[in-house]
Amino acid sequence: MARILIVDDSPSQLMGIQRIVEKLGHEIFTATDGAAGVEVAKQVLPDLVLMDVVMPNLNGFQATRTLKREASTRHIPVVLVTTKDQDTDRLWGMRQGAKAYITKPFSEVELSEVIERVFNVEEPPTA
Protein backbone atom coordinates (compact mmCIF):
# COMPACT_ATOMS: atom_id res chain seq x y z
CA MET A 1 0.00 0.00 0.00
CA ALA A 2 1.35 3.40 -1.02
CA ARG A 3 0.67 6.81 0.46
CA ILE A 4 -0.90 9.03 -2.21
CA LEU A 5 -1.59 12.76 -1.95
CA ILE A 6 -4.44 14.04 -4.13
CA VAL A 7 -4.42 17.80 -4.77
CA ASP A 8 -7.54 19.19 -6.49
CA ASP A 9 -9.75 22.21 -5.78
CA SER A 10 -12.91 20.56 -7.15
CA PRO A 11 -14.72 18.54 -4.44
CA SER A 12 -16.30 16.23 -7.04
CA GLN A 13 -12.97 15.55 -8.79
CA LEU A 14 -11.26 15.03 -5.44
CA MET A 15 -13.89 12.48 -4.38
CA GLY A 16 -13.77 10.71 -7.75
CA ILE A 17 -10.00 10.34 -7.71
CA GLN A 18 -10.09 9.35 -4.04
CA ARG A 19 -12.60 6.59 -4.79
CA ILE A 20 -10.35 5.14 -7.52
CA VAL A 21 -7.22 5.30 -5.36
CA GLU A 22 -9.03 3.71 -2.39
CA LYS A 23 -10.12 0.80 -4.62
CA LEU A 24 -6.44 0.24 -5.40
CA GLY A 25 -5.80 -0.10 -1.65
CA HIS A 26 -3.66 2.99 -1.10
CA GLU A 27 -3.63 5.39 1.85
CA ILE A 28 -4.93 8.82 0.86
CA PHE A 29 -4.14 12.38 1.86
CA THR A 30 -5.84 15.39 0.26
CA ALA A 31 -5.33 19.11 -0.28
CA THR A 32 -7.57 21.61 -2.07
CA ASP A 33 -4.98 23.95 -3.60
CA GLY A 34 -1.36 23.92 -4.68
CA ALA A 35 0.04 25.71 -1.62
CA ALA A 36 -1.73 23.33 0.76
CA GLY A 37 -0.57 20.41 -1.39
CA VAL A 38 3.06 21.46 -1.01
CA GLU A 39 2.65 21.73 2.77
CA VAL A 40 0.93 18.35 3.09
CA ALA A 41 3.61 16.75 0.90
CA LYS A 42 6.33 18.14 3.18
CA GLN A 43 4.55 16.80 6.26
CA VAL A 44 3.55 13.29 5.13
CA LEU A 45 6.12 12.60 2.38
CA PRO A 46 3.72 10.60 0.20
CA ASP A 47 4.86 8.00 -2.31
CA LEU A 48 2.99 9.80 -5.11
CA VAL A 49 1.20 13.11 -5.70
CA LEU A 50 -1.79 13.36 -8.07
CA MET A 51 -1.88 17.09 -8.85
CA ASP A 52 -4.51 19.19 -10.61
CA VAL A 53 -3.16 22.19 -12.53
CA VAL A 54 -5.87 24.87 -12.44
CA MET A 55 -6.11 25.77 -8.73
CA PRO A 56 -5.97 28.87 -6.52
CA ASN A 57 -2.90 30.06 -4.60
CA LEU A 58 -0.30 27.92 -6.40
CA ASN A 59 -1.30 26.22 -9.62
CA GLY A 60 -0.23 22.63 -10.22
CA PHE A 61 2.73 23.61 -12.39
CA GLN A 62 4.05 25.93 -9.66
CA ALA A 63 3.39 23.38 -6.91
CA THR A 64 5.17 20.63 -8.87
CA ARG A 65 8.15 22.90 -9.48
CA THR A 66 8.24 23.77 -5.75
CA LEU A 67 8.17 20.10 -4.74
CA LYS A 68 10.96 19.26 -7.19
CA ARG A 69 13.18 22.08 -5.86
CA GLU A 70 12.82 21.04 -2.19
CA ALA A 71 15.39 18.52 -1.02
CA SER A 72 12.86 16.74 1.20
CA THR A 73 10.26 16.26 -1.57
CA ARG A 74 12.16 16.11 -4.88
CA HIS A 75 12.08 12.29 -4.86
CA ILE A 76 8.25 12.17 -4.81
CA PRO A 77 6.78 11.46 -8.25
CA VAL A 78 4.04 13.84 -9.38
CA VAL A 79 1.31 12.97 -11.88
CA LEU A 80 -0.50 16.00 -13.26
CA VAL A 81 -4.25 15.30 -13.55
CA THR A 82 -5.86 18.19 -15.41
CA THR A 83 -8.30 19.54 -17.97
CA LYS A 84 -5.40 21.33 -19.71
CA ASP A 85 -4.99 19.13 -22.76
CA GLN A 86 -2.75 21.10 -25.11
CA ASP A 87 0.64 19.69 -26.11
CA THR A 88 2.31 22.83 -24.72
CA ASP A 89 0.64 22.23 -21.33
CA ARG A 90 1.85 18.64 -21.29
CA LEU A 91 5.39 19.69 -22.24
CA TRP A 92 5.43 22.45 -19.61
CA GLY A 93 4.15 20.06 -16.94
CA MET A 94 6.85 17.52 -17.71
CA ARG A 95 9.48 20.28 -17.63
CA GLN A 96 8.33 21.17 -14.11
CA GLY A 97 9.24 17.64 -13.04
CA ALA A 98 6.03 15.63 -13.48
CA LYS A 99 6.47 11.89 -14.14
CA ALA A 100 3.20 11.60 -16.04
CA TYR A 101 0.33 13.73 -17.33
CA ILE A 102 -3.28 12.62 -17.58
CA THR A 103 -6.17 14.71 -18.88
CA LYS A 104 -9.69 14.93 -17.48
CA PRO A 105 -12.04 13.32 -18.05
CA PHE A 106 -10.25 10.00 -17.60
CA SER A 107 -11.44 6.48 -16.92
CA GLU A 108 -10.79 4.53 -13.75
CA VAL A 109 -8.66 2.11 -15.78
CA GLU A 110 -6.62 4.94 -17.28
CA LEU A 111 -5.81 6.50 -13.89
CA SER A 112 -5.05 3.09 -12.37
CA GLU A 113 -2.65 2.27 -15.22
CA VAL A 114 -0.82 5.59 -14.85
CA ILE A 115 -0.41 5.06 -11.09
CA GLU A 116 0.84 1.51 -11.66
CA ARG A 117 3.25 2.65 -14.37
CA VAL A 118 4.73 5.38 -12.18
CA PHE A 119 5.26 2.95 -9.30
CA ASN A 120 6.82 0.36 -11.60
CA VAL A 121 9.26 2.94 -12.99
CA GLU A 122 10.10 4.15 -9.47
CA GLU A 123 10.93 0.70 -8.11
CA PRO A 124 14.64 -0.15 -8.02
CA PRO A 125 15.66 -3.06 -10.24
CA THR A 126 15.91 -6.44 -8.56
CA ALA A 127 19.04 -8.54 -8.83
DRENLUMNU-883376 format. One record per atom (N, C-alpha, C, CB): residue number from 1; residue in one letter; atom name; x, y, z. Coordinates in steps of 0.1 Angstrom, whole numbers, plus 5000, padded with zeros to 4 digits. Glycine has a CB too. Layout:
# DRENLUMNU-883376
PT   num   residuo   atomo     c1     c2     c3
PT   NUM         A      CA      X      Y      Z
...
//
This chain:
# DRENLUMNU-883376
PT   num   residuo   atomo     c1     c2     c3
PT     1         M       N   5008   4988   5000
PT     1         M      CA   5000   5000   5000
PT     1         M       C   5009   5012   5000
PT     1         M      CB   4991   5000   5012
PT     2         A       N   5006   5021   4991
PT     2         A      CA   5014   5034   4990
PT     2         A       C   5006   5045   4996
PT     2         A      CB   5017   5037   4975
PT     3         R       N   5013   5056   4999
PT     3         R      CA   5007   5068   5005
PT     3         R       C   5006   5078   4993
PT     3         R      CB   5015   5074   5017
PT     4         I       N   4993   5082   4989
PT     4         I      CA   4991   5090   4978
PT     4         I       C   4984   5103   4982
PT     4         I      CB   4983   5083   4967
PT     5         L       N   4990   5114   4978
PT     5         L      CA   4984   5128   4981
PT     5         L       C   4977   5132   4968
PT     5         L      CB   4995   5138   4984
PT     6         I       N   4964   5135   4970
PT     6         I      CA   4956   5140   4959
PT     6         I       C   4953   5155   4961
PT     6         I      CB   4942   5133   4958
PT     7         V       N   4957   5164   4951
PT     7         V      CA   4956   5178   4952
PT     7         V       C   4946   5183   4941
PT     7         V      CB   4970   5185   4952
PT     8         D       N   4934   5187   4945
PT     8         D      CA   4925   5192   4935
PT     8         D       C   4915   5201   4942
PT     8         D      CB   4917   5180   4928
PT     9         D       N   4912   5212   4936
PT     9         D      CA   4902   5222   4942
PT     9         D       C   4888   5219   4940
PT     9         D      CB   4906   5236   4937
PT    10         S       N   4885   5209   4931
PT    10         S      CA   4871   5206   4929
PT    10         S       C   4867   5194   4938
PT    10         S      CB   4869   5202   4914
PT    11         P       N   4857   5196   4946
PT    11         P      CA   4853   5185   4956
PT    11         P       C   4848   5173   4948
PT    11         P      CB   4841   5190   4964
PT    12         S       N   4842   5174   4937
PT    12         S      CA   4837   5162   4930
PT    12         S       C   4849   5155   4923
PT    12         S      CB   4827   5166   4919
PT    13         Q       N   4858   5162   4918
PT    13         Q      CA   4870   5156   4912
PT    13         Q       C   4878   5149   4923
PT    13         Q      CB   4879   5166   4904
PT    14         L       N   4880   5156   4934
PT    14         L      CA   4887   5150   4946
PT    14         L       C   4881   5137   4950
PT    14         L      CB   4888   5160   4957
PT    15         M       N   4868   5137   4952
PT    15         M      CA   4861   5125   4956
PT    15         M       C   4862   5114   4946
PT    15         M      CB   4846   5128   4959
PT    16         G       N   4861   5117   4933
PT    16         G      CA   4862   5107   4923
PT    16         G       C   4876   5101   4922
PT    16         G      CB   4859   5113   4909
PT    17         I       N   4886   5109   4923
PT    17         I      CA   4900   5103   4923
PT    17         I       C   4902   5095   4936
PT    17         I      CB   4910   5115   4922
PT    18         Q       N   4898   5100   4947
PT    18         Q      CA   4899   5093   4960
PT    18         Q       C   4893   5080   4959
PT    18         Q      CB   4893   5102   4971
PT    19         R       N   4881   5079   4953
PT    19         R      CA   4874   5066   4952
PT    19         R       C   4882   5056   4944
PT    19         R      CB   4860   5068   4945
PT    20         I       N   4888   5060   4933
PT    20         I      CA   4896   5051   4925
PT    20         I       C   4909   5047   4933
PT    20         I      CB   4901   5059   4912
PT    21         V       N   4915   5056   4939
PT    21         V      CA   4928   5053   4946
PT    21         V       C   4925   5044   4958
PT    21         V      CB   4935   5066   4951
PT    22         E       N   4914   5046   4965
PT    22         E      CA   4910   5037   4976
PT    22         E       C   4907   5023   4971
PT    22         E      CB   4897   5042   4983
PT    23         K       N   4901   5021   4959
PT    23         K      CA   4899   5008   4954
PT    23         K       C   4912   5001   4951
PT    23         K      CB   4891   5009   4941
PT    24         L       N   4922   5008   4948
PT    24         L      CA   4936   5002   4946
PT    24         L       C   4943   4999   4959
PT    24         L      CB   4944   5012   4938
PT    25         G       N   4937   5003   4970
PT    25         G      CA   4942   4999   4983
PT    25         G       C   4952   5008   4989
PT    25         G      CB   4948   4986   4983
PT    26         H       N   4953   5021   4984
PT    26         H      CA   4963   5030   4989
PT    26         H       C   4958   5039   5000
PT    26         H      CB   4969   5038   4977
PT    27         E       N   4967   5044   5008
PT    27         E      CA   4964   5054   5019
PT    27         E       C   4963   5068   5012
PT    27         E      CB   4974   5054   5030
PT    28         I       N   4953   5076   5016
PT    28         I      CA   4951   5088   5009
PT    28         I       C   4952   5100   5018
PT    28         I      CB   4937   5088   5002
PT    29         F       N   4958   5111   5012
PT    29         F      CA   4959   5124   5019
PT    29         F       C   4953   5133   5008
PT    29         F      CB   4973   5128   5023
PT    30         T       N   4947   5144   5012
PT    30         T      CA   4942   5154   5003
PT    30         T       C   4945   5168   5006
PT    30         T      CB   4926   5152   5002
PT    31         A       N   4945   5177   4996
PT    31         A      CA   4947   5191   4997
PT    31         A       C   4938   5198   4986
PT    31         A      CB   4962   5195   4996
PT    32         T       N   4934   5210   4989
PT    32         T      CA   4924   5216   4979
PT    32         T       C   4930   5228   4972
PT    32         T      CB   4912   5221   4987
PT    33         D       N   4943   5230   4973
PT    33         D      CA   4950   5239   4964
PT    33         D       C   4965   5236   4964
PT    33         D      CB   4948   5254   4969
PT    34         G       N   4972   5242   4955
PT    34         G      CA   4986   5239   4953
PT    34         G       C   4995   5242   4965
PT    34         G      CB   4992   5247   4942
PT    35         A       N   4993   5254   4972
PT    35         A      CA   5000   5257   4984
PT    35         A       C   4998   5247   4995
PT    35         A      CB   4997   5271   4989
PT    36         A       N   4986   5243   4997
PT    36         A      CA   4983   5233   5008
PT    36         A       C   4989   5220   5004
PT    36         A      CB   4967   5232   5010
PT    37         G       N   4988   5217   4991
PT    37         G      CA   4994   5204   4986
PT    37         G       C   5009   5203   4989
PT    37         G      CB   4992   5203   4971
PT    38         V       N   5016   5214   4987
PT    38         V      CA   5031   5215   4990
PT    38         V       C   5033   5212   5005
PT    38         V      CB   5037   5228   4985
PT    39         E       N   5025   5219   5013
PT    39         E      CA   5027   5217   5028
PT    39         E       C   5024   5203   5032
PT    39         E      CB   5017   5227   5035
PT    40         V       N   5013   5197   5027
PT    40         V      CA   5009   5183   5031
PT    40         V       C   5020   5174   5026
PT    40         V      CB   4996   5179   5025
PT    41         A       N   5025   5176   5014
PT    41         A      CA   5036   5167   5009
PT    41         A       C   5048   5168   5018
PT    41         A      CB   5040   5172   4995
PT    42         K       N   5052   5180   5023
PT    42         K      CA   5063   5181   5032
PT    42         K       C   5061   5174   5045
PT    42         K      CB   5066   5196   5034
PT    43         Q       N   5049   5174   5050
PT    43         Q      CA   5045   5168   5063
PT    43         Q       C   5045   5153   5062
PT    43         Q      CB   5032   5173   5068
PT    44         V       N   5038   5147   5052
PT    44         V      CA   5036   5133   5051
PT    44         V       C   5045   5125   5042
PT    44         V      CB   5021   5130   5047
PT    45         L       N   5052   5132   5033
PT    45         L      CA   5061   5126   5024
PT    45         L       C   5055   5114   5017
PT    45         L      CB   5074   5121   5031
PT    46         P       N   5044   5117   5009
PT    46         P      CA   5037   5106   5002
PT    46         P       C   5046   5099   4992
PT    46         P      CB   5025   5111   4995
PT    47         D       N   5041   5087   4987
PT    47         D      CA   5049   5080   4977
PT    47         D       C   5045   5085   4963
PT    47         D      CB   5045   5065   4978
PT    48         L       N   5034   5093   4962
PT    48         L      CA   5030   5098   4949
PT    48         L       C   5021   5110   4951
PT    48         L      CB   5023   5087   4940
PT    49         V       N   5021   5120   4943
PT    49         V      CA   5012   5131   4943
PT    49         V       C   5004   5131   4930
PT    49         V      CB   5019   5145   4945
PT    50         L       N   4991   5132   4931
PT    50         L      CA   4982   5134   4919
PT    50         L       C   4978   5148   4920
PT    50         L      CB   4970   5124   4919
PT    51         M       N   4982   5156   4910
PT    51         M      CA   4981   5171   4911
PT    51         M       C   4973   5177   4900
PT    51         M      CB   4995   5177   4912
PT    52         D       N   4962   5184   4904
PT    52         D      CA   4955   5192   4894
PT    52         D       C   4964   5204   4890
PT    52         D      CB   4941   5197   4900
PT    53         V       N   4961   5210   4879
PT    53         V      CA   4968   5222   4875
PT    53         V       C   4961   5235   4878
PT    53         V      CB   4971   5221   4860
PT    54         V       N   4949   5236   4874
PT    54         V      CA   4941   5249   4876
PT    54         V       C   4936   5249   4890
PT    54         V      CB   4930   5250   4865
PT    55         M       N   4943   5257   4899
PT    55         M      CA   4939   5258   4913
PT    55         M       C   4943   5271   4918
PT    55         M      CB   4945   5247   4921
PT    56         P       N   4936   5276   4929
PT    56         P      CA   4940   5289   4935
PT    56         P       C   4954   5287   4942
PT    56         P      CB   4929   5294   4944
PT    57         N       N   4959   5299   4946
PT    57         N      CA   4971   5301   4954
PT    57         N       C   4983   5297   4946
PT    57         N      CB   4971   5292   4967
PT    58         L       N   4987   5284   4945
PT    58         L      CA   4997   5279   4936
PT    58         L       C   4990   5270   4926
PT    58         L      CB   5009   5272   4944
PT    59         N       N   4993   5272   4913
PT    59         N      CA   4987   5262   4904
PT    59         N       C   4995   5249   4904
PT    59         N      CB   4986   5268   4889
PT    60         G       N   4991   5239   4897
PT    60         G      CA   4998   5226   4898
PT    60         G       C   5012   5227   4892
PT    60         G      CB   4990   5216   4891
PT    61         F       N   5014   5235   4882
PT    61         F      CA   5027   5236   4876
PT    61         F       C   5037   5242   4887
PT    61         F      CB   5027   5245   4863
PT    62         Q       N   5032   5253   4893
PT    62         Q      CA   5040   5259   4903
PT    62         Q       C   5043   5250   4915
PT    62         Q      CB   5034   5272   4908
PT    63         A       N   5032   5243   4920
PT    63         A      CA   5034   5234   4931
PT    63         A       C   5044   5222   4928
PT    63         A      CB   5020   5228   4935
PT    64         T       N   5043   5217   4915
PT    64         T      CA   5052   5206   4911
PT    64         T       C   5066   5211   4911
PT    64         T      CB   5048   5201   4897
PT    65         R       N   5068   5223   4906
PT    65         R      CA   5081   5229   4905
PT    65         R       C   5087   5231   4919
PT    65         R      CB   5081   5243   4898
PT    66         T       N   5078   5236   4929
PT    66         T      CA   5082   5238   4942
PT    66         T       C   5086   5225   4949
PT    66         T      CB   5071   5244   4950
PT    67         L       N   5078   5214   4947
PT    67         L      CA   5082   5201   4953
PT    67         L       C   5095   5196   4947
PT    67         L      CB   5071   5191   4950
PT    68         K       N   5097   5198   4934
PT    68         K      CA   5110   5193   4928
PT    68         K       C   5122   5200   4932
PT    68         K      CB   5108   5193   4913
PT    69         R       N   5120   5213   4937
PT    69         R      CA   5132   5221   4941
PT    69         R       C   5135   5218   4956
PT    69         R      CB   5129   5236   4939
PT    70         E       N   5126   5213   4964
PT    70         E      CA   5128   5210   4978
PT    70         E       C   5136   5197   4980
PT    70         E      CB   5115   5210   4986
PT    71         A       N   5146   5197   4988
PT    71         A      CA   5154   5185   4990
PT    71         A       C   5145   5174   4996
PT    71         A      CB   5166   5188   4999
PT    72         S       N   5136   5178   5005
PT    72         S      CA   5129   5167   5012
PT    72         S       C   5118   5161   5004
PT    72         S      CB   5122   5173   5024
PT    73         T       N   5114   5168   4992
PT    73         T      CA   5103   5163   4984
PT    73         T       C   5106   5160   4970
PT    73         T      CB   5091   5173   4985
PT    74         R       N   5118   5163   4966
PT    74         R      CA   5122   5161   4951
PT    74         R       C   5121   5147   4946
PT    74         R      CB   5136   5166   4949
PT    75         H       N   5122   5137   4955
PT    75         H      CA   5121   5123   4951
PT    75         H       C   5106   5118   4949
PT    75         H      CB   5127   5114   4962
PT    76         I       N   5097   5126   4953
PT    76         I      CA   5083   5122   4952
PT    76         I       C   5078   5124   4938
PT    76         I      CB   5074   5130   4962
PT    77         P       N   5073   5113   4931
PT    77         P      CA   5068   5115   4917
PT    77         P       C   5054   5122   4918
PT    77         P      CB   5066   5101   4911
PT    78         V       N   5053   5131   4908
PT    78         V      CA   5040   5138   4906
PT    78         V       C   5034   5135   4893
PT    78         V      CB   5043   5154   4907
PT    79         V       N   5021   5132   4893
PT    79         V      CA   5013   5130   4881
PT    79         V       C   5003   5141   4880
PT    79         V      CB   5005   5116   4881
PT    80         L       N   5004   5149   4869
PT    80         L      CA   4995   5160   4867
PT    80         L       C   4982   5154   4862
PT    80         L      CB   5001   5171   4858
PT    81         V       N   4971   5158   4868
PT    81         V      CA   4958   5153   4865
PT    81         V       C   4949   5165   4862
PT    81         V      CB   4951   5144   4876
PT    82         T       N   4947   5169   4849
PT    82         T      CA   4941   5182   4846
PT    82         T       C   4932   5182   4834
PT    82         T      CB   4953   5191   4844
PT    83         T       N   4925   5193   4832
PT    83         T      CA   4917   5195   4820
PT    83         T       C   4925   5202   4809
PT    83         T      CB   4905   5204   4823
PT    84         K       N   4937   5207   4813
PT    84         K      CA   4946   5213   4803
PT    84         K       C   4952   5203   4794
PT    84         K      CB   4957   5221   4810
PT    85         D       N   4947   5202   4781
PT    85         D      CA   4950   5191   4772
PT    85         D       C   4958   5195   4760
PT    85         D      CB   4938   5185   4768
PT    86         Q       N   4964   5207   4760
PT    86         Q      CA   4973   5211   4749
PT    86         Q       C   4987   5205   4750
PT    86         Q      CB   4973   5226   4748
PT    87         D       N   4993   5203   4739
PT    87         D      CA   5006   5197   4739
PT    87         D       C   5016   5206   4747
PT    87         D      CB   5012   5195   4725
PT    88         T       N   5014   5219   4746
PT    88         T      CA   5023   5228   4753
PT    88         T       C   5021   5227   4768
PT    88         T      CB   5020   5243   4748
PT    89         D       N   5009   5224   4772
PT    89         D      CA   5006   5222   4787
PT    89         D       C   5013   5210   4792
PT    89         D      CB   4991   5221   4789
PT    90         R       N   5012   5199   4784
PT    90         R      CA   5018   5186   4787
PT    90         R       C   5034   5188   4788
PT    90         R      CB   5015   5175   4777
PT    91         L       N   5039   5195   4778
PT    91         L      CA   5054   5197   4778
PT    91         L       C   5058   5205   4790
PT    91         L      CB   5058   5204   4765
PT    92         W       N   5051   5216   4793
PT    92         W      CA   5054   5224   4804
PT    92         W       C   5053   5217   4817
PT    92         W      CB   5045   5237   4804
PT    93         G       N   5043   5209   4819
PT    93         G      CA   5042   5201   4831
PT    93         G       C   5053   5191   4833
PT    93         G      CB   5029   5193   4830
PT    94         M       N   5057   5185   4822
PT    94         M      CA   5068   5175   4823
PT    94         M       C   5082   5183   4826
PT    94         M      CB   5070   5167   4810
PT    95         R       N   5083   5195   4821
PT    95         R      CA   5095   5203   4824
PT    95         R       C   5095   5207   4838
PT    95         R      CB   5095   5215   4815
PT    96         Q       N   5084   5208   4845
PT    96         Q      CA   5083   5212   4859
PT    96         Q       C   5087   5200   4868
PT    96         Q      CB   5069   5217   4863
PT    97         G       N   5088   5188   4862
PT    97         G      CA   5092   5176   4870
PT    97         G       C   5082   5165   4871
PT    97         G      CB   5096   5181   4883
PT    98         A       N   5071   5167   4864
PT    98         A      CA   5060   5156   4865
PT    98         A       C   5065   5143   4859
PT    98         A      CB   5047   5161   4859
PT    99         K       N   5061   5132   4864
PT    99         K      CA   5065   5119   4859
PT    99         K       C   5055   5115   4848
PT    99         K      CB   5065   5108   4870
PT   100         A       N   5042   5120   4849
PT   100         A      CA   5032   5116   4840
PT   100         A       C   5022   5127   4839
PT   100         A      CB   5025   5102   4843
PT   101         Y       N   5013   5127   4829
PT   101         Y      CA   5003   5137   4827
PT   101         Y       C   4991   5130   4822
PT   101         Y      CB   5008   5148   4817
PT   102         I       N   4980   5132   4828
PT   102         I      CA   4967   5126   4824
PT   102         I       C   4957   5137   4823
PT   102         I      CB   4963   5115   4834
PT   103         T       N   4948   5137   4813
PT   103         T      CA   4938   5147   4811
PT   103         T       C   4925   5142   4816
PT   103         T      CB   4938   5152   4797
PT   104         K       N   4917   5152   4821
PT   104         K      CA   4903   5149   4825
PT   104         K       C   4894   5152   4813
PT   104         K      CB   4899   5158   4837
PT   105         P       N   4884   5145   4811
PT   105         P      CA   4880   5133   4819
PT   105         P       C   4888   5121   4816
PT   105         P      CB   4865   5130   4817
PT   106         F       N   4890   5112   4826
PT   106         F      CA   4898   5100   4824
PT   106         F       C   4889   5089   4830
PT   106         F      CB   4911   5101   4831
PT   107         S       N   4893   5077   4826
PT   107         S      CA   4886   5065   4831
PT   107         S       C   4893   5060   4843
PT   107         S      CB   4884   5054   4820
PT   108         E       N   4886   5052   4851
PT   108         E      CA   4892   5045   4862
PT   108         E       C   4904   5037   4858
PT   108         E      CB   4882   5037   4870
PT   109         V       N   4903   5030   4847
PT   109         V      CA   4913   5021   4842
PT   109         V       C   4925   5030   4838
PT   109         V      CB   4909   5013   4830
PT   110         E       N   4923   5041   4832
PT   110         E      CA   4934   5049   4827
PT   110         E       C   4942   5055   4839
PT   110         E      CB   4928   5061   4819
PT   111         L       N   4935   5060   4849
PT   111         L      CA   4942   5065   4861
PT   111         L       C   4949   5054   4868
PT   111         L      CB   4932   5072   4871
PT   112         S       N   4943   5042   4870
PT   112         S      CA   4950   5031   4876
PT   112         S       C   4962   5027   4869
PT   112         S      CB   4940   5019   4877
PT   113         E       N   4962   5027   4856
PT   113         E      CA   4973   5023   4848
PT   113         E       C   4985   5033   4849
PT   113         E      CB   4970   5021   4833
PT   114         V       N   4981   5046   4850
PT   114         V      CA   4992   5056   4851
PT   114         V       C   4998   5054   4865
PT   114         V      CB   4986   5070   4850
PT   115         I       N   4990   5052   4876
PT   115         I      CA   4996   5051   4889
PT   115         I       C   5005   5038   4889
PT   115         I      CB   4984   5049   4899
PT   116         E       N   5000   5027   4884
PT   116         E      CA   5008   5015   4883
PT   116         E       C   5021   5017   4876
PT   116         E      CB   5000   5004   4877
PT   117         R       N   5021   5024   4864
PT   117         R      CA   5032   5026   4856
PT   117         R       C   5043   5035   4864
PT   117         R      CB   5029   5033   4843
PT   118         V       N   5038   5045   4871
PT   118         V      CA   5047   5054   4878
PT   118         V       C   5054   5046   4889
PT   118         V      CB   5040   5066   4884
PT   119         F       N   5047   5038   4896
PT   119         F      CA   5053   5030   4907
PT   119         F       C   5062   5019   4901
PT   119         F      CB   5042   5023   4915
PT   120         N       N   5059   5013   4890
PT   120         N      CA   5068   5004   4884
PT   120         N       C   5081   5010   4879
PT   120         N      CB   5061   4997   4872
PT   121         V       N   5080   5022   4874
PT   121         V      CA   5093   5029   4870
PT   121         V       C   5101   5033   4882
PT   121         V      CB   5089   5042   4862
PT   122         E       N   5094   5037   4893
PT   122         E      CA   5101   5041   4905
PT   122         E       C   5108   5030   4913
PT   122         E      CB   5091   5049   4914
PT   123         E       N   5103   5018   4911
PT   123         E      CA   5109   5007   4919
PT   123         E       C   5124   5004   4914
PT   123         E      CB   5101   4994   4918
PT   124         P       N   5133   5002   4924
PT   124         P      CA   5146   4998   4920
PT   124         P       C   5147   4985   4913
PT   124         P      CB   5156   4999   4932
PT   125         P       N   5156   4983   4904
PT   125         P      CA   5157   4969   4898
PT   125         P       C   5161   4959   4908
PT   125         P      CB   5166   4970   4886
PT   126         T       N   5155   4947   4906
PT   126         T      CA   5159   4936   4914
PT   126         T       C   5170   4928   4908
PT   126         T      CB   5147   4926   4917
PT   127         A       N   5179   4922   4917
PT   127         A      CA   5190   4915   4912
PT   127         A       C   5187   4900   4910
PT   127         A      CB   5202   4916   4921
//
